[in-house]
Amino acid sequence: MIALATRSTGLSNSPKRRWMIRRANVECRWVGLGIGLFFLAVFCFHVSIAIADGGKLQLSQRQGNYQIAVFSAPTPLRVGTVDVSVLLLAADSGSLVDDAVVKITATLLDRPAVVVAQPATFEAATNKLFRAATIDLPIAGEWRIEATISGPLGDMRTAFDTEVAEQLPRALALWPWLAWPIIPIALYGLRELTSRRRPTRDHREGKVSMLPQHESAIANTRFTNANGP
């Protein structure tokens, strides 16, 4: 009788162990998903506001002995700090021209007196194939951004026009940092819902597994009563 009770107890604990393993696996998956979403939000936030080499290709053309490509970031351009990056190559060989002087000038078309100018240098760039200039655009509107080049292959000037939008409200610009706590909160809520649903089924399994032990106890009680003390 003791052996039967021990075996039955082991059977009754088996579904519980299986449920605990399943729950641990589910929690690990939710945690992994949460970490992944968090880093994805941080990455998107970084890409959207970071001033980095490259960005949107504004022009790519050959002029004289130069092949030039000009990029701007962020996209779209807004009032505040923007990055203008220049890739300057020799048109014939495709080699990097590293001994030219490049200057970036931004002019507000409606108000030509509003001019911002900065040299584009390799030191300001993260990617050393680029020259970068960081400029502050104070007013929204249509701007002309001009690249002036002076170097051993000659002098040239090229420009593009672009619309500069109003600056985003600070709260909207920082939305990823403000919104990311929602991710773990939502995952915790889903985990709680999952954990509440699973015990109901496993509890029923526990009841079923306990039935042999319960029936064995009843049978032993009847046998004892039938045969006397």
DOKOL-848853 format. One line per field, with one value per residue (C-alpha): x, y, z; residue number from 0; chain. Coordinates in Angstrom, 3 decimals, padded with zeros to 6 digits. Layout:
REM residues N
X = X/...
Y = Y/...
Z = Z/...
resi = NUM/...
chain = A/...
This chain:
REM residues 229
X = 000.000/002.855/004.512/001.303/000.988/004.578/004.151/000.901/002.513/005.271/002.723/000.787/003.891/004.896/002.388/003.426/007.061/006.175/004.149/007.037/009.403/006.964/006.445/010.212/010.588/007.772/009.263/012.684/011.112/009.280/012.445/014.423/011.711/011.642/015.395/015.287/012.481/014.292/017.482/015.455/013.794/017.155/018.599/015.677/015.955/019.688/019.250/016.487/018.374/022.052/024.299/026.399/028.208/025.910/022.158/020.025/021.798/021.136/023.270/025.745/027.428/030.609/031.990/035.304/037.813/035.763/033.031/031.119/028.311/026.666/024.561/022.548/021.198/018.797/015.955/014.018/016.175/014.851/015.754/018.805/021.995/022.366/025.208/026.382/028.819/030.818/032.437/034.988/036.647/038.827/036.510/038.996/040.528/037.802/040.409/039.739/040.780/042.198/044.103/041.246/039.563/035.789/033.454/029.720/027.549/023.825/021.725/018.053/016.535/013.847/016.411/019.807/021.379/020.907/024.033/025.744/029.145/031.480/034.479/033.926/036.804/037.839/038.291/034.600/033.555/033.194/033.705/037.066/036.075/033.803/034.312/031.658/030.420/028.037/025.913/023.072/020.055/018.127/015.006/012.595/012.164/013.848/017.629/020.344/023.291/026.428/029.696/032.752/035.842/039.370/042.046/044.776/042.249/040.698/038.007/034.303/031.017/027.800/024.573/021.148/017.944/016.138/013.227/014.015/011.076/010.294/011.995/010.073/008.704/011.177/008.740/008.044/011.727/012.450/009.483/011.554/013.060/009.637/007.864/010.286/009.106/005.761/007.462/008.426/005.098/003.198/005.348/004.777/001.018/001.136/003.204/000.652/-002.182/-000.265/000.543/-003.097/-004.333/-001.806/-002.433/-006.130/-005.308/-002.445/-004.551/-007.061/-004.261/-003.199/-006.672/-006.719/-003.341/-004.507/-007.481/-005.565/-004.192/-007.651/-009.280/-006.507/-007.115/-010.862/-010.228/-007.861/-010.374/-013.135/-010.813/-009.915/-013.545/-014.513/-011.877/-012.110/-009.403
Y = 000.000/002.370/001.492/002.237/005.622/006.547/005.596/007.520/010.604/010.430/010.248/013.170/015.333/014.553/016.939/019.677/019.276/019.296/022.470/024.135/023.280/024.611/027.773/028.323/027.903/030.359/032.904/032.569/033.162/036.275/037.622/037.051/038.729/041.687/042.165/041.950/044.519/046.839/046.830/047.214/050.336/051.744/051.021/052.715/055.683/055.953/055.759/058.360/061.066/060.221/062.435/060.001/059.664/058.926/059.269/060.316/060.625/064.165/064.184/062.039/063.498/063.948/067.420/067.980/065.522/064.708/062.199/063.554/062.218/064.298/062.831/064.444/063.254/062.985/062.228/064.434/067.425/069.484/072.649/072.001/070.067/068.264/066.349/066.809/064.157/064.245/061.361/062.765/060.502/060.994/060.540/058.603/056.219/056.083/056.622/058.695/062.335/063.096/066.331/068.616/071.289/070.909/073.528/073.193/076.315/076.374/079.362/079.990/080.737/083.103/085.020/084.892/086.723/083.593/081.605/078.787/077.474/074.773/072.908/069.217/067.209/063.599/064.252/065.052/061.851/058.413/056.684/057.975/057.639/060.621/064.225/065.500/068.925/069.494/072.597/074.159/075.203/077.770/078.271/075.976/076.502/075.745/075.729/075.448/073.379/073.900/071.995/073.939/071.915/073.135/070.545/069.214/068.073/071.519/073.611/072.907/073.771/071.803/072.303/070.861/072.353/070.719/071.429/071.748/070.998/072.372/070.746/067.917/068.513/067.145/064.556/063.253/063.200/061.122/058.781/055.553/056.318/057.228/054.256/051.391/050.678/049.700/046.676/044.848/045.839/044.336/041.214/040.808/041.084/038.435/036.186/036.528/035.681/032.648/031.462/031.806/029.703/026.868/025.939/025.332/022.565/021.174/021.285/019.082/016.739/016.668/015.675/012.868/011.603/011.619/009.425/006.096/007.009/008.093/004.914/002.825/004.470/003.807/000.178/-000.317/001.273/-001.067/-004.070/-003.128/-002.571/-005.906/-007.906/-006.075/-004.405
Z = 000.000/000.766/-002.527/-004.423/-002.699/-003.536/-007.172/-007.428/-005.875/-008.467/-011.252/-009.814/-009.679/-013.264/-014.950/-012.540/-013.495/-017.150/-016.638/-014.800/-017.664/-020.244/-018.220/-017.918/-021.684/-022.345/-019.962/-021.618/-025.014/-023.753/-022.145/-025.337/-027.395/-025.020/-025.203/-028.981/-029.241/-026.859/-028.904/-032.086/-030.648/-029.587/-033.038/-034.813/-032.485/-033.126/-036.897/-036.912/-035.006/-035.251/-037.300/-039.276/-042.573/-045.469/-045.158/-048.110/-051.439/-052.617/-055.766/-057.642/-060.708/-062.641/-062.986/-064.667/-063.300/-060.213/-059.417/-056.449/-054.274/-051.551/-048.730/-045.963/-042.630/-040.916/-043.296/-043.683/-042.843/-039.953/-038.154/-036.003/-036.543/-039.859/-041.445/-045.010/-046.226/-049.434/-051.286/-053.735/-056.316/-059.370/-062.337/-064.483/-061.928/-059.270/-056.566/-053.487/-053.725/-050.306/-050.943/-052.007/-049.905/-049.622/-048.177/-047.520/-047.677/-046.875/-047.998/-047.206/-050.621/-049.329/-047.271/-048.985/-046.060/-043.930/-044.748/-042.834/-043.947/-042.662/-044.108/-044.818/-043.372/-042.934/-039.197/-038.794/-040.528/-039.010/-042.338/-043.519/-047.164/-046.577/-045.709/-043.308/-042.258/-039.379/-039.830/-037.844/-039.881/-037.824/-039.950/-041.761/-045.477/-048.771/-048.588/-051.181/-050.038/-052.072/-052.120/-053.264/-054.170/-054.717/-055.439/-057.716/-060.334/-060.575/-058.929/-059.091/-057.458/-057.206/-055.265/-054.525/-053.129/-050.238/-047.935/-044.238/-041.946/-038.521/-035.581/-033.946/-030.434/-027.927/-026.566/-030.091/-030.989/-027.889/-028.325/-028.376/-024.977/-023.605/-025.169/-024.602/-021.008/-022.554/-024.141/-020.920/-019.333/-022.265/-022.214/-018.483/-019.045/-021.770/-019.529/-016.742/-019.120/-020.345/-016.843/-015.785/-018.677/-018.347/-014.674/-015.438/-017.886/-015.823/-012.674/-014.426/-015.393/-011.753/-010.718/-013.248/-012.114/-008.507/-009.238/-009.033/-005.603/-004.393/-005.687/-004.100/-000.730/-001.000/-001.938/000.992/003.371/002.142/002.453/006.029/006.992/005.420/007.246/010.519/012.600
resi = 0/1/2/3/4/5/6/7/8/9/10/11/12/13/14/15/16/17/18/19/20/21/22/23/24/25/26/27/28/29/30/31/32/33/34/35/36/37/38/39/40/41/42/43/44/45/46/47/48/49/50/51/52/53/54/55/56/57/58/59/60/61/62/63/64/65/66/67/68/69/70/71/72/73/74/75/76/77/78/79/80/81/82/83/84/85/86/87/88/89/90/91/92/93/94/95/96/97/98/99/100/101/102/103/104/105/106/107/108/109/110/111/112/113/114/115/116/117/118/119/120/121/122/123/124/125/126/127/128/129/130/131/132/133/134/135/136/137/138/139/140/141/142/143/144/145/146/147/148/149/150/151/152/153/154/155/156/157/158/159/160/161/162/163/164/165/166/167/168/169/170/171/172/173/174/175/176/177/178/179/180/181/182/183/184/185/186/187/188/189/190/191/192/193/194/195/196/197/198/199/200/201/202/203/204/205/206/207/208/209/210/211/212/213/214/215/216/217/218/219/220/221/222/223/224/225/226/227/228
chain = A/A/A/A/A/A/A/A/A/A/A/A/A/A/A/A/A/A/A/A/A/A/A/A/A/A/A/A/A/A/A/A/A/A/A/A/A/A/A/A/A/A/A/A/A/A/A/A/A/A/A/A/A/A/A/A/A/A/A/A/A/A/A/A/A/A/A/A/A/A/A/A/A/A/A/A/A/A/A/A/A/A/A/A/A/A/A/A/A/A/A/A/A/A/A/A/A/A/A/A/A/A/A/A/A/A/A/A/A/A/A/A/A/A/A/A/A/A/A/A/A/A/A/A/A/A/A/A/A/A/A/A/A/A/A/A/A/A/A/A/A/A/A/A/A/A/A/A/A/A/A/A/A/A/A/A/A/A/A/A/A/A/A/A/A/A/A/A/A/A/A/A/A/A/A/A/A/A/A/A/A/A/A/A/A/A/A/A/A/A/A/A/A/A/A/A/A/A/A/A/A/A/A/A/A/A/A/A/A/A/A/A/A/A/A/A/A/A/A/A/A/A/A/A/A/A/A/A/A
